[in-house]
């Protein structure tokens, strides 16, 4: 499941920022444990 959650969270985070202003790494690093609830 992690293999599916990581890419989805990365894509969501990338689109969540100002038109993908920040790289995915900036979003994945501070969030080592992706929240599936949110």
BELVENPE-V417912 format. One record per backbone hydrogen bond with DSSP energy under -0.5 kcal/mol. NH is the residue of the N-H (numbers start at 1). CO is the residue of the C=O. If there is no record, write none. Layout:
# BELVENPE-V417912
<<NH | CO> <NH | CO>>
This chain:
# BELVENPE-V417912
<<4 | 1> <5 | 1> <6 | 2> <7 | 3> <8 | 4> <9 | 5> <10 | 6> <11 | 7> <12 | 8> <13 | 9> <14 | 10> <15 | 11> <16 | 12> <17 | 13> <19 | 17> <20 | 17> <26 | 23> <27 | 23> <27 | 24> <28 | 24> <29 | 25> <30 | 26> <34 | 32> <36 | 34>>
